[in-house]
Amino acid sequence: MAAGRGLGRDTSLLSAAALLEYALQLVLPVLLVRLVSPQDFGAMRALLLVSVTLQGVAVLSLPRAMFNFLPGADAPRRRQVVAQALWLLAALSLVCGLAFGLLAAAGQLGGAFELVGRAPLAAGGYVVLWLLGSLLDTLPTASGRVRFQALATVTLGLVRTGVLAALAWWRPGFDALLAGLLVFAALKVLLLAVFVVRDLGWRGWRQDRAASGELLRYAAPLAVGDGLFALRQQADQWVVSSTLDAAALATLSVAAVVGSVPVLVRQPINNALLPRARLAWAEHRPADLAALLRISQQLVAVLLMPLLVLVALLAPDLVRLVYTQRFDAAAPLMQLYLCGALGALVAPGFLLAVIGQNVAGARIAAGVLLVSALGGALAVRHAGVAGAVMASAAALVAGEWWAMRVVLRTLQVPLSAVLDVGRLRRLALLCALALGAGVLARMACPDPVRTGLAWWRLACSATAFGLVFAVGAWRQGLWSDLRQLLAQLKA
């Protein structure tokens, strides 16, 4: 019982810290777009794109591997594993930072990276610090130091937001943003050093080829999947950043914020489903696993479809109010992303690892990446940023339905066993009616030349959508269905 309470407390602490850090991530762009130009903001996003992509591709999933080696290990074993991870990360970080700095110094970075190329030493140094500090994302939790992990997460989030906003206010421009990123990355490495020394001491940090090989053999297969996922998530940004200017990347970054909406709805449902799904598959009960998937997909559809449609309706006013009128062009891009999310509303890809289809999952990720990158590169030349977004959305939809086909074939069940098509059709009709009411209400409001009018138009359209959807959901018995689905998921 005490262990259960401890697990619940640790989970709550980490969740609260992650939620606060995520909120700070959302607040920071809202502040920066008011303090710096779109070009400067886009250049910062380009540098972040490089660092985040390299973190997914170049660190070989070493931080994630800590969860396999550290729990239950004694101090000498933990010291050995962490030492090898640090040696490997240091080498990889230096190589990546040096390569990026040399490319920037040689003037080989075009498109959105033009401003980044003017400060090659600082940009390369930031990449080194960022990649090395990535070990802090998992090491404290894997070592059982959850409080330190939560404290570090919150501290870094506050420092990043405060320092970047303060420097952008004091001296608007990319140089100030780059200085703020360097401060943030250096603090992350410092916190990593403090944790390592406090937890494992000063001695015993020699390089061990055998231990490094063991770590790499475990992490390398993970790195393939993580790398494909990272590239798949950021393919549209790479297409835009390599062909268009920094302002275009800034607009795309604002539009891509809505990509977190499906994750916030799906992740808790998937997390609740996964333990039972693993048990059903281990006990060779594919029919029960299909029933669990049907429940989760229905619940996701009921919660997510109206939310996506509502955000698409409000996107023009939300963008203007939150990100200022300079980013009005992000609103239609945001709506394109939301259309892709609606097309991928049924998303069983998270079950591929459970049913032993890791190879198929990697194949799907590679296919989606190829479609998104090549399709985006072709479309961006004819339709600009919108072309890259459409290619990304189409690849997302194709990937999830490809995953659905693999799941159905593995479980040997028809589509009707995992998806209530009739209920989905009725829900789509209801959302369409609510959308129509919201559009009519929006058209009846005056054009928002002032902020107050924009708030008024947003409130009117949201109210009309909500009223029509609530009445329709009551007539369809949707609320009672939702309660039943939640009860089935908890049972």
C-alpha positions, 0 to 999 in steps of 0.5 A: 500500500505504501509503495502504491501511495509513493508511486501515485505521489511521484506520478502526480509530482512529475505530472504537475511539473510537466504541466507547468513546464508545458504551460510556460512553453505556451506562454513564451511564444506569446511574449516573444512575438510581441517583443521581437520581429517575426524574422528574429522569432523565426531564427530562434525557432530554426535553432531550436529545430536543429537542437530538437531534431539532433536530440531525437536523432544524434544522441542515440536514445542514451537518456531514454536507456537510463530507465533500463539500466538504473532502477534497482542498480547499486551505486557502482553500477549506476556510476558506471552506466552514467559515466559511459552515457556522459562520455558518449553524449559528450563525444556526440554533442561535440561532433554535432556542435562542431559540424553545425558551427562549421556549416554556419561559419561557411555560410552553408545555412540558407533559408530560415537559418540566415541569422543563425549563420551570423553567430556560428560559435554561439549557435554551435555552443548551444547545440553542444550544451543542449545535447549534453544536458538532455541526460537531465530529462531522464536521469533523476527519474531513472535514479529514483530522485523524482523530486529533483526531476520535478524541481529541475523541470520547473526551474528550467522552465521558469528560467527559460521563459524569464530570461528569454522574455527579459532579454528580448524586452531589453534588447530586441533581436536574435542576438538576445534570444541566442544569449538567453538560450545559451544561459538556459542550456548552460544552467541545464548542464550545471544542474546535471553536474550537480545531480551527478556529483551529489548522487554518485560522487566525484570518483570512478568516472573513467571510460569503459569500452565494454560498458559503453558497448553494452549501453550502445547495443541496448540504445541503438534499436531505440534510436532508430524508432526515436529518430524516425519519430523526431524527423516525422514530427518536424518534417514540415518545419525542415521543408519550410526552414530550408526553402523559405525565410525565418518569418515563414517558419515563425508563422508555421511554428505558431500554427503548429501549436495545435498539434498538442491538442490531440496529444493532450486528449489521447495520452491519458486515455492511452496510458489508462488502456495500455496495461490492460492491453498488454495483459490481454495480448500476453494472455492471447485474448485478441478479441478483448484487446479489440474491445478495449481499442473500440472503447478508447477510440470511441472515447477519443472521438467523443472528446476530441472531434468537437474540440478540434472543430471548435478550435478550427472555428475560433482559430482566426480570432485566437491567433489575432488575440494571442499572437497579434495581427502580424500572425494572421496568416497562421490561422488557415495553416492552423485549420489545415493542421486540425483537418489532418488531426480530424482525418487521423482521429482514429489513431491505433498506432500506439498499440503496435509495440504492444502487439509485437509490430515494432518493425511495422511501426518503423516502416510506417514512420519511415513511409510517413516521413518520406511522404511528408518530406518529399511531398512537402518539398514539392508542394511548398514550391507551389503553395508556400507554407500551406503546401508543407502543412498539407503534405504533413497532414496527409502523411499523418492521416495515411500513417494512422490508417496504415497502422489501423490496417496492421492492427486489424490484420494482427488481431484478425478482426474486422474494422467494425470490431474496433470502430463504431462507424455509425456513432462516428458518423452521427458525431460528425454530423452533430459537429458539422451542425454546431460548426454551421451555427458558429460560422453564422454567429461569427458572420453576424459579428462586426469585423474585429478591428479592435481587440474588444470586438475580436473577443466579442466575435470569439465569444459569440461563435463559441457560444453558438457552437456550444449550445447547438452541440450540447443540445444535439448531444443530449438528444443523441444520448451522447452524455450518457454514452460518455459516462458509460465509456469512462466507466468501461475504461476504468473497470 
